[in-house]
Amino acid sequence: MHLRRAGKSRHEVKIFDLSAFGCKAEFIERPRLDERVWIKFAELNAIEAMDCWTTGFNVGLEFERPIHPAVFEMLVARLQNEGF
């Protein structure tokens, strides 16, 4: 998964606690609280999200729009096959 901040290059991130509404991400160059970012999962369009909390190198991202249930099921199945 990759995360991009406005005007910045994308960075690979680790994702935890994924739901249709958001996730927790771990990365070095963390965004500011309430900053908009875009997270990219393979084969999906980038998803706009907002940093709603930050602790150390972990941030909580709330998706601008929830992932459609059918798309979320497909994403979870693919991530499980990849050992997520």
Summary of the structure (lengths in Angstrom):
residues: 84
radius of gyration: 12.0
end to end distance: 11.0
largest distance: 33.1
contacts: 214
relative contact order: 0.22
helix: 15%
strand: 42%
